[in-house]
Amino acid sequence: MSAQRVVVITGASSGIGAVAAAHFAERGDAVAVVGRNRERTREVAERIGGRPFVADFARFAEVRTLAAELLGAYDRIDVLLNNAGGLVSTRTVTPDGHSATLQNNYLSPYLLTRMLLPRLEQAAAAEGDARVVSTSSVANRFGHIDLADLDGAGRPWRGGWRAYGSAKLAVVLFTRELARRTAEAGAGIEAYSVHPGAVVTRFGSGSPLIRFGTAVSRGRWGVTPEVGAAPLIALASPVPVPAASGAYFDRLRPNGPVAKQASDIALQGALWETTARLVGLEP
């Protein structure tokens, strides 16, 4: 990759996304700071010298507008870091009719990635490499994918943890299918998913369990955003990754433990096609 790259980071208005954005801006990369909150997104972009883009991932229309803005702003994208998402403790349905947990963590990142593929392919053609790095979670291990009920409407909510795990499992499956498809097409795009660790940020602020843990530990139940951002930074940096495209990283450890469904190649393809229909794209 060249000295200056274009790095798009979602969920970059706070937490590990903001830390990663600052790192790449300091390195000299052109950083697109994507966030839901307009003021925080603008503040981070101004502070690091990046460019702000605002979108609510709970609305497909805003994700499509975001993609159009990014396509118009950049003639190439070297790195797409899908970091937006989080735990929704109360069952919530988006205006598009999906679980907010599934849409924010998986459906909208899928839609954005698909729409930005032409720019990633252009970067790969010019430099020989482009990357898609998506934040997953160790919670994928207790997730379950039911193609007939991706939103989990027929399952108990239980504070949103099962739905969160299922959405993060979907991220792992999507990443592996993306790696396979881009490799077969010779596109030069690498894809990785990663568990950044238990990070003390705004994550899960509506969860009683998270609030309890924060109270009893005085905010010391997890790692700092700086430590949590390290795996994202490592995977998105212009150095070789010590694992094949499609790998899931448990922090900095490649090929970390995943749910059994994550290795189901047929499910990877079926989820890709099902998701395409849900977001209004061709498979």
C-alpha positions in Angstrom: 0.0 0.0 0.0 1.1 3.6 -0.6 2.1 5.9 2.3 -1.3 7.7 2.4 -4.3 5.5 2.3 -8.1 6.1 2.5 -9.4 4.5 5.7 -13.2 4.5 6.4 -14.1 3.8 10.1 -17.6 3.4 11.3 -18.5 3.8 14.9 -15.7 6.3 15.0 -17.3 9.0 17.1 -16.2 7.4 20.4 -14.5 4.4 22.0 -12.2 2.1 20.0 -13.3 3.6 16.7 -12.2 7.1 17.7 -8.9 5.7 18.9 -8.3 3.9 15.7 -9.3 6.9 13.7 -6.7 9.1 15.6 -4.0 6.5 15.0 -4.5 6.3 11.2 -4.8 10.1 10.9 -1.6 10.6 12.8 0.0 8.0 10.5 -0.9 10.3 7.6 -3.9 8.4 6.2 -7.0 10.2 4.9 -9.6 9.1 7.5 -13.4 9.1 7.0 -14.9 9.4 10.5 -18.4 7.8 10.4 -20.7 8.1 13.4 -24.3 8.4 14.4 -24.1 11.5 16.6 -23.4 14.6 14.5 -21.6 16.6 17.1 -19.4 13.9 18.4 -18.5 12.8 14.9 -17.6 16.3 13.8 -15.6 16.9 17.0 -13.5 13.7 16.4 -13.0 14.5 12.8 -11.9 18.1 13.5 -9.5 16.9 16.3 -7.7 14.4 14.2 -7.9 16.1 10.8 -10.3 13.6 9.3 -13.6 14.1 7.4 -16.9 13.5 9.2 -19.8 11.5 7.8 -23.0 11.0 9.7 -25.4 8.0 9.4 -27.8 6.1 11.6 -27.3 2.4 10.9 -30.8 1.7 12.1 -32.0 3.2 8.8 -31.0 1.6 5.5 -31.8 4.8 3.7 -29.1 6.6 5.7 -26.6 3.8 5.0 -27.2 4.1 1.3 -26.8 7.9 1.5 -23.6 7.4 3.4 -22.3 5.0 0.8 -23.1 7.5 -2.0 -21.3 10.2 -0.1 -18.2 8.1 0.4 -18.2 6.9 -3.2 -18.4 10.6 -4.3 -15.7 11.7 -1.9 -13.1 9.0 -2.7 -11.9 7.4 -5.9 -10.4 4.6 -3.8 -10.9 3.1 -0.3 -8.0 1.1 1.1 -9.5 0.0 4.3 -13.1 -0.3 5.5 -13.3 -0.8 9.2 -16.8 -1.9 10.2 -16.9 -1.0 13.8 -20.4 0.4 14.3 -22.8 -1.7 16.5 -23.5 -2.5 20.1 -25.8 -4.3 22.6 -29.4 -3.3 22.7 -30.8 -4.4 26.0 -34.5 -3.9 25.1 -36.0 -5.6 22.0 -36.3 -2.7 19.5 -37.5 -2.8 15.8 -36.0 -0.4 13.3 -38.0 1.6 10.8 -36.9 -1.0 8.2 -38.6 -3.7 10.3 -35.6 -5.5 11.7 -34.2 -6.1 15.2 -32.0 -3.0 16.0 -29.3 -5.4 17.2 -29.2 -7.3 13.9 -29.4 -4.2 11.7 -26.8 -2.1 13.6 -24.3 -4.9 14.0 -24.7 -6.9 10.8 -27.3 -5.9 8.1 -26.2 -2.3 7.7 -22.4 -3.1 7.8 -23.2 -5.7 5.1 -25.0 -3.2 3.0 -22.3 -0.6 3.3 -19.5 -3.1 2.5 -21.3 -4.3 -0.6 -21.9 -0.7 -1.8 -18.3 0.3 -1.3 -16.7 -2.8 -2.9 -16.0 -0.9 -6.2 -13.8 1.5 -4.4 -12.0 -1.3 -2.4 -11.4 -3.1 -5.7 -9.9 0.1 -7.2 -7.5 0.4 -4.3 -6.6 -3.2 -4.6 -5.9 -2.8 -8.3 -3.7 0.2 -7.7 -1.8 -1.1 -4.6 -2.3 -4.9 -4.7 -4.2 -4.9 -1.4 -7.4 -3.6 0.3 -9.0 -4.7 3.5 -12.4 -5.0 5.2 -12.1 -5.4 9.0 -15.3 -6.0 10.9 -15.7 -5.9 14.7 -17.2 -9.2 16.0 -17.2 -10.5 19.5 -16.4 -13.6 21.5 -20.2 -13.6 22.1 -20.5 -15.1 18.6 -19.9 -18.5 20.4 -23.4 -18.4 22.0 -25.1 -17.0 18.9 -27.2 -19.0 16.5 -28.2 -18.3 12.8 -31.7 -19.2 11.7 -32.2 -18.1 8.1 -35.9 -18.2 8.6 -35.8 -15.9 11.6 -32.6 -13.8 11.5 -34.2 -11.2 13.7 -34.9 -13.7 16.5 -38.5 -12.7 16.7 -39.4 -16.2 18.0 -36.7 -16.3 20.7 -36.7 -14.8 24.2 -34.8 -11.5 24.4 -32.9 -12.0 27.7 -31.3 -8.6 27.8 -30.3 -8.8 24.1 -27.2 -11.0 24.7 -28.3 -13.9 22.5 -29.3 -11.5 19.7 -26.0 -9.7 20.0 -24.1 -13.0 19.9 -26.1 -14.1 16.8 -25.4 -10.8 15.0 -21.7 -11.1 15.7 -21.8 -14.7 14.5 -23.4 -13.3 11.3 -20.4 -11.0 11.0 -18.0 -13.9 11.1 -20.0 -15.9 8.5 -20.2 -12.8 6.3 -16.5 -12.1 6.6 -15.6 -15.6 5.5 -18.0 -15.5 2.6 -16.7 -12.1 1.5 -13.1 -13.5 1.6 -14.1 -16.5 -0.5 -16.0 -14.4 -3.1 -13.3 -11.7 -3.5 -10.6 -14.4 -3.7 -12.5 -16.2 -6.5 -12.9 -12.9 -8.3 -9.2 -12.1 -7.9 -10.2 -8.8 -6.4 -7.2 -8.4 -4.1 -9.4 -7.7 -1.1 -8.7 -9.3 2.3 -11.4 -9.6 5.0 -11.1 -10.2 8.7 -13.3 -10.2 11.7 -12.1 -9.5 15.2 -13.0 -9.6 18.9 -11.4 -6.5 20.4 -11.8 -7.6 24.0 -14.1 -6.5 26.8 -13.7 -2.7 26.4 -15.0 -0.2 28.9 -16.7 2.3 26.6 -20.3 3.4 26.0 -21.0 -0.2 24.9 -24.0 -1.7 26.5 -24.8 1.4 28.6 -28.5 0.4 28.6 -27.7 -3.2 29.9 -28.4 -3.8 33.6 -25.6 -6.4 33.6 -23.1 -3.9 32.2 -24.2 -1.1 34.6 -23.9 -3.5 37.5 -20.4 -4.6 36.5 -19.4 -1.0 36.0 -20.7 0.0 39.5 -19.0 -2.9 41.4 -15.7 -2.7 39.6 -15.7 1.2 39.4 -15.4 1.0 35.7 -12.5 -1.4 35.8 -14.2 -4.6 34.4 -12.5 -4.4 31.0 -9.7 -2.9 29.0 -9.3 0.7 28.0 -10.4 1.9 24.5 -6.7 2.2 23.7 -6.0 -1.4 24.4 -9.3 -2.5 22.7 -8.4 -0.6 19.5 -5.0 -2.4 19.2 -6.4 -5.4 17.2 -8.4 -3.2 14.9 -5.3 -1.1 14.2 -3.1 -4.1 13.7 -5.5 -5.7 11.1 -6.0 -2.4 9.3 -2.4 -1.4 9.1 -0.4 -1.8 5.9 1.6 -4.9 7.0 0.9 -8.5 6.2 -1.7 -10.3 8.4 -0.5 -13.6 10.0 -3.6 -15.5 8.9 -5.5 -16.2 5.7 -8.2 -13.9 4.5 -11.5 -14.7 6.3 -9.9 -15.4 9.6 -11.5 -14.5 12.9 -9.1 -12.9 15.5 -9.6 -13.1 19.2 -7.9 -9.8 19.9 -4.4 -10.4 18.4 -4.7 -14.1 18.2 -5.6 -15.5 14.8 -8.2 -18.3 14.3 -9.8 -17.8 17.6 -12.7 -19.9 18.9 -16.0 -19.5 17.1 -19.5 -21.1 17.1 -19.8 -24.3 15.2 -22.0 -22.7 12.6 -19.2 -20.3 11.6 -17.4 -23.1 9.7 -20.5 -24.1 7.7 -19.6 -23.1 4.2 -23.1 -23.6 2.8 -24.5 -21.4 5.6 -22.0 -18.7 4.8 -23.3 -18.5 1.2 -26.9 -18.8 2.2 -26.6 -16.0 4.7 -25.0 -13.8 2.1 -27.9 -14.3 -0.3 -30.6 -14.0 2.4 -29.0 -10.8 3.6 -28.8 -9.4 0.1 -32.5 -9.8 -0.3 -33.2 -8.2 3.1 -31.2 -5.1 2.3 -32.4 -4.9 -1.3 -29.3 -6.0 -3.2 -28.6 -8.7 -5.8 -26.8 -11.7 -4.2 
